[in-house]
Amino acid sequence: SKASLTMVGKSKEIQAAKAAAGGGGGGGKQKKKKWSKTKSREKLANLVVFDKATYDKMLKEIPASKVITPSIVSERLRINVSLARRAIRELVTKGLIKEVARHHTQSIYTRIGGEKASEEPAAKEGKAPAKKSQPAKKKAEAEET
């Protein structure tokens, strides 16, 4: 009985060696396909409810922005977009910002009043003539053609 056990053991060893060599008859086992590792983005830990500091920052910074959207507010203040939408709605009711365009997926707002007192008027005057001269050139080119 001992001899029969060793024979069974040896035949299994031979089969294992053939499988490892890969040169057996018929369909041997192929290597398992390895999945490529996907790049994982870091999860954003945005606030779901305002804390005092973030709320004050929102009241100060957001009405000064030229373009205001829920996604911009969310990114700047690190808050959820749903919270950003509510914050924008509150700023509209307070009269600090106004709506420019609305779509069922995206709404765009802007500050009320063209110029803010915090901006330097001298710097604005220096930039204005350069901007005006470019459209004049475009108009002249359009008239020539």
SVG drawing of the C-alpha trace seen along z (x, -y; Angstrom):
<svg xmlns="http://www.w3.org/2000/svg" viewBox="-35 -106 44 108">
<polyline fill="none" stroke="black" stroke-width="0.4" points="0.0,0.0 3.0,-2.3 4.2,-1.9 0.8,-2.9 0.8,-6.1 4.1,-7.1 3.1,-6.4 0.0,-8.7 2.3,-11.3 4.8,-11.1 2.1,-11.3 0.8,-14.5 4.3,-15.9 4.8,-15.1 1.5,-16.8 2.5,-19.9 5.9,-20.0 4.2,-19.7 1.8,-22.5 4.6,-24.7 6.6,-24.0 3.5,-24.9 4.5,-22.4 1.8,-19.8 -0.7,-18.3 -4.2,-19.8 -5.2,-23.1 -3.0,-23.8 -3.8,-26.6 -3.0,-30.0 -1.7,-32.8 -4.5,-34.9 -5.0,-38.3 -3.8,-41.0 -6.1,-44.1 -4.3,-47.4 -4.6,-49.6 -6.9,-52.6 -5.9,-56.0 -8.1,-56.9 -9.0,-60.5 -8.8,-61.8 -12.2,-62.1 -13.2,-65.7 -14.2,-66.3 -16.5,-69.3 -18.6,-70.8 -22.3,-69.9 -23.3,-72.6 -21.8,-76.1 -19.6,-76.9 -19.2,-80.5 -15.9,-81.1 -17.0,-79.7 -20.3,-81.6 -18.5,-84.9 -16.0,-84.1 -18.9,-83.5 -20.6,-86.8 -17.3,-88.6 -15.8,-87.0 -18.6,-85.7 -20.4,-89.0 -17.1,-90.4 -16.7,-87.8 -17.5,-88.7 -18.9,-85.2 -20.7,-83.2 -21.9,-79.6 -22.7,-76.9 -19.6,-74.9 -17.3,-77.9 -18.7,-78.7 -18.3,-75.0 -14.7,-74.8 -13.7,-78.1 -15.3,-77.5 -14.9,-73.7 -18.7,-73.1 -21.2,-70.8 -22.8,-72.1 -26.2,-71.8 -25.0,-74.1 -23.5,-76.5 -26.9,-76.7 -28.6,-77.7 -25.9,-80.2 -26.3,-81.8 -30.1,-81.9 -29.5,-83.7 -27.2,-86.2 -29.8,-87.0 -32.5,-87.6 -30.2,-89.9 -29.6,-91.8 -25.8,-91.2 -25.7,-89.4 -28.0,-89.1 -28.9,-86.3 -27.6,-86.5 -28.7,-83.2 -30.7,-80.2 -30.8,-76.7 -32.2,-73.6 -28.6,-72.3 -26.6,-75.5 -27.3,-79.0 -25.0,-81.9 -24.9,-85.0 -22.8,-88.2 -22.1,-91.0 -24.4,-94.0 -22.8,-97.2 -20.1,-97.2 -17.2,-98.4 -16.4,-97.6 -14.9,-100.2 -12.1,-97.8 -10.7,-97.8 -8.2,-100.5 -9.7,-103.0 -6.2,-104.0 -5.4,-100.4 -8.8,-100.1 -8.2,-103.4 -4.9,-102.1 -6.4,-98.9 -9.5,-100.4 -7.9,-102.1 -6.0,-98.9 -9.2,-96.9 -11.1,-99.6 -8.4,-99.7 -8.6,-96.0 -12.3,-96.0 -11.7,-99.1 -9.1,-97.2 -11.5,-94.3 -14.2,-96.7 -11.8,-98.3 -10.8,-94.9 -14.5,-93.9 -15.2,-97.1 -12.3,-96.4 -13.5,-92.9"/>
</svg>
